[in-house]
Amino acid sequence: MQIQGSSQVHGVHGVKSPHSSRAPASTSRPTSAGPADQLDISPAASAAASAADGGDIRADLVARVRSEIANGTYETPEKLDSALSNLLNELG
């Protein structure tokens, strides 16, 4: 390959080079409006967002339960029986 100077080298061109003979495309926007975007948030997502924002947290209840857990008085045989019964009912 031989290069005989830079007289035939062009600079950087866009997608439509200066040698293009086509007329520019119409830039008008569509006249009819398409369907609007929609966002549906599930109840679970709403609850999670509310909890993340500090939502309906009962600070007094949280403090009491933490205290009971620390003292070893939170887990009682009655609570464990109730939890096990609920689990078995849910499993069917």
GIMOZI-V995848 format. One record per backbone hydrogen bond with DSSP energy under -1.0 kcal/mol. CO is the residue of the C=O (numbers start at 1). NH is the residue of the N-H. Records with the same first field share a line. If there is no record, write none. Layout:
BEGIN
CO->NH + NH
END
This chain:
BEGIN
6->9
17->20
42->46
43->47
44->48
45->49
46->50
47->51
48->52
49->53
50->55
51->54
54->57
57->59
58->62
59->63
60->64
61->65
62->66
63->67
64->68
65->69
66->70
67->71
68->73 + 74
76->80
77->81
78->82
79->83
80->84
81->85
82->86
83->87
84->88
85->89
86->90
87->91
88->92
END
